[in-house]
Amino acid sequence: MRITVIVKPNARQERVERLPDGSYRVAVHAPPTDGKANERLLALVAAHFNVRPSAVSLVHGATGRRKLIEVLL
């Protein structure tokens, strides 16, 4: 399954929420430097869908806020 994610780095509270258009908004504590926010994003998405972290991968958008993520269920 592929999902579109909008990331908010440096957030006070981490959360994953589904938006009305079917995409997700994910807030992470990590800063957007050295890929730290992307690593935390993948971990949060894996926890949200109850899959192992290796089942979640970043397909597109490594440097932007809008990302395409693949989740293997």
C-alpha positions in Angstrom: 0.0 0.0 0.0 1.3 3.4 -0.9 0.3 6.5 1.1 1.0 10.2 0.8 2.4 11.8 4.0 2.8 15.4 5.0 5.5 15.7 7.7 5.8 18.3 10.4 9.3 18.2 11.9 10.3 19.7 15.3 6.7 19.1 16.6 6.0 19.3 20.3 3.9 16.1 20.2 4.3 13.2 17.9 1.2 12.0 16.1 -0.2 10.3 13.0 -3.5 11.5 11.7 -5.5 10.7 8.6 -6.8 13.6 6.5 -10.1 13.6 4.7 -8.4 13.2 1.3 -6.9 9.9 2.4 -3.4 11.2 3.0 -1.7 11.4 6.4 -0.2 14.1 8.5 2.6 13.0 10.7 4.2 15.2 13.4 7.7 14.2 14.6 10.0 15.5 17.3 13.1 15.1 15.2 14.7 17.9 13.3 14.8 17.8 9.5 18.6 17.4 9.4 20.7 14.4 8.4 17.6 12.3 7.7 16.5 12.2 11.4 13.0 13.3 10.7 12.6 10.7 7.9 13.9 7.9 10.2 11.4 8.9 12.9 8.6 9.2 10.3 9.1 5.7 9.1 9.2 4.4 12.7 5.9 6.2 13.5 4.2 4.9 10.4 5.3 1.4 11.1 3.9 1.6 14.7 0.6 3.1 13.4 0.0 0.2 10.9 1.4 -2.4 13.3 4.1 -3.6 11.0 7.8 -4.1 11.5 10.0 -1.0 10.6 11.6 -2.9 7.7 8.2 -3.1 6.1 8.0 0.7 5.6 10.1 2.5 3.0 10.4 6.0 1.6 9.6 6.0 -2.1 9.7 9.6 -3.0 10.2 13.0 -1.3 13.3 12.5 0.9 14.0 16.3 1.1 10.4 17.7 1.0 7.5 17.8 3.5 5.3 15.8 1.1 6.4 12.2 0.8 5.3 8.9 -0.7 5.6 6.0 1.6 5.2 2.3 0.9 3.8 0.0 3.6 4.0 -3.7 3.2 1.1 -5.2 5.1 
